Amino acid sequence: MPVVRANSIEIYYEVQGTGEPLVLIPYLAADQACYAFQVAEYAKRFTCYTVDLRGAGLSAKPEGTYTTELFADDIAAFMQAAGIPAAHVSGLSLGAATGMWLAAKYPSLVKTLSLHSGWTVTDPYVRVVVEGWRTMAEALGSVTEMIIQGIFPWCFTPEMYASRPEYVDALAEFVRGRPIPPVDVFLRQSDAVLSHDATAILGQIQAPAQVTFGRHDAVTSTRFAAPLTEAIKDTELVVFEDCAHAPIYENVEEFNARTLAFLMRHSRLEVTGRGKP
């Protein structure tokens, strides 16, 4: 099992594909397998490194205060330990928040930055939503069931629940089969969400960035589009019209096509003419 010691903790990761390195950072409470539907396509063009964040999956779950900046420090140390001099970096939600800090603090490590369902600073709306998840996790005594009962309805549109209930059930079973953190560790991870504030460092990001949202996302809605695209120098904005917080599951085909097109436009293979658009 691939594990490296980085930033004083053990970090678990998996590698698939060939090509330029692409580091995928998971969202809250998720392990690296959360990008299974993307890696299947991305790995045809890129070497995909999927990483378990501190407190999730098979990575270490130490005590202490977790922040998105600390997660970024972990990813930077992971890249050094794994021998990755620079990579395309992609993340959704908490993964996007972590990516902002990584690109700002360690610009030489980040070739491109893909920010999906991200947010600049935790506002009162994000705070009340996440605090509700924390309350539910403690009441249920299960982060797994909290994700399915509490987080899923924010991730998917009502239309998906109505028209594809078997798909929602399959995603729920997928979550039940993954190594989900215990409640106390989830609370530490969600502390990082509650304290996230990247407003002062977004202007330091040098990498070309793709910023995406689901049109029906409420928690990290398009209210964050202008703050992100105006602060980061080189950005392109994509809105998935039929999705909520998790286009990676709700419209896999369009999400993969649009995000892979961005990555390929900025890859060495595309620039030198050896890759396909």
Buried (B, 14 or more C-beta within 10 A) or exposed (E): EEBBEBBEBBBBBBBBBEBBBBBBBBBBBBBBBBBEBBBBBBBBBBBBBBBBBBBBBBBBBEEEEBBBBBBBBBBBBBBBBBEBEBBBBBBBBBBBBBBBBBBBBBBEBBBBBBBBBBBBBBEEBBEEBBEBBBEBBBEBEBBBBBBBBBBBBBBBBEEBEEEBEEBBEEBBEEBEEBBBBBBEBBBBBBBBBBBBBBEEBBEBBBBBBBBBBBBBBBBBBBBBBEBBBEBBBBBEBBBBEBBBBBBBBBBBEBBBEBBBEBBBBBBEBBEEEEBEE
